């Protein structure tokens, strides 16, 4: 049976009505094919796909920086431990990965990139990226999609509007990642890889019901179904952070 692992913050993971589950179910997965991995839990032995969901901030010490008190960071060491261990195992096994908001930041840091701890503090812009959490379906700005990318083939357009509620963003792009979308102010909004199925977006498609959002989940589901069973190993990974 197919098994997809979903990571969320402590409170979000306890709600069976959350939009991540709704979107995965709408893409064709059955409920018993989706497992929620609690912060602090180790990755399971076998799985076929991973969704790294949104949530708290990545600890800057993961990319060699000290936390800035004025950045207003919300950190959870257990969430970091779980997400980075799961990504490490997934990457080595070439399991399809769909990363959303915080998930994009985890991917970038795990592969050697860095983050702006707070956009307003370190990269001021007239574009508002952090909206109140309750405005989940509000479309806040457009993103421009890079031609020839997997995202472009899913979206079938060059620009589209997204929701936005993040105060961190990619600063230095990790080696091996390609930018597939940017915001009007130049901030990176999506990345992917050429040699495997990894899609990471800064917005929240799970909250939206439009062709692009549905297409992202549908393509993830299709890829998970069609990818051969991974050879997941317990050997120490090259990407395991300190």
C-alpha positions in Angstrom: 0.0 0.0 0.0 1.2 3.5 -0.8 2.3 5.5 2.2 2.7 9.3 2.2 4.3 11.1 5.2 3.0 14.5 6.2 4.8 16.8 8.7 3.0 19.6 10.5 3.3 21.6 13.7 2.0 20.0 16.9 -1.4 21.6 17.0 -2.0 21.5 13.2 -1.2 17.8 13.0 -4.0 16.9 15.4 -6.8 18.3 13.2 -8.2 15.8 10.8 -9.9 18.6 8.9 -6.7 20.4 7.9 -6.3 21.5 4.3 -3.2 19.4 3.7 -5.2 16.2 4.2 -8.1 17.6 2.2 -5.8 18.4 -0.7 -4.1 15.0 -0.6 -7.4 13.2 -0.5 -8.7 15.3 -3.4 -5.6 14.2 -5.4 -6.6 10.5 -5.0 -4.9 9.3 -1.9 -6.9 7.3 0.6 -6.9 8.4 4.2 -5.1 5.2 5.4 -2.3 6.0 2.9 -1.4 9.3 4.6 0.5 9.3 7.9 1.0 12.3 10.1 4.5 12.5 11.6 4.5 14.3 15.0 7.4 16.7 15.8 10.1 14.7 17.5 9.2 11.4 15.9 11.8 9.5 13.8 11.0 8.8 10.1 9.3 5.5 9.4 11.1 2.6 7.8 9.2 2.7 4.6 7.3 5.4 2.7 6.6 6.4 -0.9 6.2 10.2 -0.7 6.7 13.2 1.6 4.9 16.4 2.2 6.9 18.9 4.3 4.1 21.2 5.5 4.2 24.8 6.8 4.7 25.9 10.4 7.3 27.3 12.7 10.6 28.8 11.7 13.8 26.9 10.9 16.4 27.4 13.6 19.1 29.7 12.1 21.8 27.5 13.8 20.9 24.9 11.1 22.6 27.2 8.6 25.3 28.6 10.8 23.7 31.7 12.0 22.7 32.9 15.5 19.0 33.6 16.0 18.3 37.4 15.9 16.1 38.4 18.9 14.4 41.1 16.8 13.4 38.6 14.1 10.5 37.2 16.2 11.3 33.6 15.6 9.1 30.7 16.6 11.3 27.7 17.0 10.6 24.0 17.7 13.7 21.8 18.0 11.5 18.7 17.7 9.9 19.8 14.4 13.4 20.6 13.0 14.7 17.2 14.1 11.9 15.4 12.4 11.7 17.4 9.2 15.5 17.4 8.6 15.8 13.6 9.3 12.8 12.9 7.1 14.2 15.0 4.3 17.6 13.4 4.6 16.2 9.9 4.2 13.8 11.0 1.4 16.6 12.7 -0.5 18.9 9.7 -0.3 16.1 7.3 -1.4 14.9 9.7 -4.2 11.4 9.7 -2.8 9.1 12.4 -4.3 9.1 15.5 -2.0 6.5 18.2 -2.0 7.5 21.0 0.3 5.3 23.9 1.3 6.3 27.3 3.0 8.4 26.1 5.9 9.0 23.0 3.9 10.7 25.0 1.1 13.0 26.6 3.8 13.8 23.2 5.2 14.8 21.9 1.8 17.0 24.9 1.1 18.8 24.7 4.4 19.2 20.9 4.3 21.0 21.2 1.0 23.3 24.0 2.1 21.4 27.2 1.6 20.6 30.0 4.0 17.5 32.0 4.9 16.5 35.6 5.7 15.4 35.3 9.4 12.9 38.0 8.8 12.2 39.6 5.4 11.2 43.0 6.9 14.4 43.1 9.0 16.9 41.9 6.4 15.4 42.5 3.0 12.8 45.3 3.3 10.2 45.3 0.4 7.0 47.1 -0.4 5.4 43.7 -1.1 3.6 42.2 1.9 4.5 38.6 2.4 3.2 37.9 5.8 -0.6 38.1 6.0 -2.7 37.2 9.1 -3.1 33.4 9.4 -6.9 33.6 9.1 -6.7 35.0 5.6 -5.7 31.6 4.2 -7.4 32.0 0.8 -6.7 35.6 0.1 -4.5 36.1 -3.1 -1.8 38.5 -2.1 0.6 38.8 -5.0 1.6 37.2 -8.3 4.6 35.0 -9.0 6.5 34.7 -12.2 7.2 31.1 -13.4 10.5 30.2 -15.0 10.0 28.7 -18.5 11.0 25.1 -19.0 10.5 24.1 -15.3 8.3 21.4 -13.9 6.2 24.1 -12.3 5.7 25.7 -15.7 4.4 22.5 -17.1 2.0 22.1 -14.2 0.7 25.7 -14.2 0.5 26.1 -18.0 1.0 29.9 -17.6 3.7 32.3 -16.9 2.2 34.1 -13.9 -0.5 33.4 -11.3 -1.6 34.8 -8.0 -0.8 33.1 -4.7 -1.6 33.6 -1.0 1.3 34.6 1.3 2.0 34.3 5.0 5.7 33.9 5.6 8.2 36.2 7.2 11.3 34.1 6.2 12.6 33.4 2.7 15.5 31.9 0.8 18.6 34.1 1.0 21.4 32.0 -0.5 20.0 29.3 -2.8 21.3 25.8 -2.1 23.5 24.0 -4.7 21.4 21.7 -6.9 18.2 23.7 -6.6 16.7 25.6 -9.5 14.5 28.7 -9.1 11.1 28.0 -10.7 9.1 31.1 -9.5 9.9 34.5 -8.0 7.7 37.3 -6.5 7.6 40.7 -8.1 10.2 41.9 -5.5 12.6 39.2 -6.5 12.2 36.9 -3.5 12.3 33.2 -4.4 8.8 31.6 -4.3 9.5 28.1 -5.7 12.4 25.8 -6.3 12.8 22.3 -7.8 15.4 19.9 -9.0 16.2 18.5 -12.4 17.2 15.0 -11.5 14.3 13.9 -9.3 10.7 15.0 -8.3 11.1 17.7 -5.7 8.7 20.7 -5.8 9.0 23.4 -3.1 6.7 26.4 -3.0 6.7 29.4 -0.6 2.9 29.9 -0.7 0.1 27.6 0.5 -1.6 25.7 -2.3 -3.4 23.4 0.2 -5.6 26.4 1.1 -6.6 27.2 -2.4 -8.8 25.6 -5.0 -7.6 26.6 -8.4 -6.1 24.7 -11.4 -2.5 25.4 -10.4 -3.0 24.4 -6.7 -4.9 21.2 -7.7 -2.3 20.5 -10.3 0.6 20.5 -7.8 -1.1 18.0 -5.6 -2.2 15.9 -8.6 1.3 15.8 -10.1 2.7 14.8 -6.7 0.2 12.0 -6.4 0.8 10.8 -9.9 4.6 10.8 -9.3 4.3 8.9 -6.1 2.1 6.2 -7.8 4.5 5.9 -10.7 7.9 6.0 -8.8 9.3 2.5 -8.1 9.5 1.6 -4.4 12.4 3.4 -2.9 15.5 1.7 -1.4 15.4 3.5 1.9 18.6 2.9 3.9 19.4 3.5 7.6 23.0 4.5 6.7 24.0 7.9 8.0 23.1 10.6 5.4 25.4 13.2 4.0 22.8 15.9 4.7 22.1 15.2 8.4 22.4 18.5 10.1 24.0 19.0 13.5 
